[in-house]
Amino acid sequence: MYLGDVIGTVVSTAKNSSLVGRKLLLVRRLSDDKVVVAIDSVGAGAGERVYICRGREASFAFSPEKTPSDATIVGIVDSVDVASTDATDTNEKVDEPAAPSVTKDK
């Protein structure tokens, strides 16, 4: 599981029948800036920070339906507090995501 920022959408007209009506989103992982495609289970949108579940457990959000997924958005993050290692600063606030920008490579 990890956090990421929604940076775009994916449109697919030919797909597994269990994916019909499901929104596919592009998410940039906060840990390493890699981009993954995730199925949205909570109504997330562009610019939102989200919580992603990976692997076999990613399909559990759609149970009892058997939905093929390697990454599923299972939460929209309101805030993140990181404990400080400095004794004088008890908590550090993580900045909200900036508006996403997507560029095409030519």
Secondary structure, DSSP 8 states (H G I E B T S, - for coil): -EEEEEEEEE--SS--GGGTT-EEEEEEETTT--EEEEEESS---TT-EEEEEEGGGGGGGGTTS----SEEEEEE----EEE-SSTT--EEE-------------
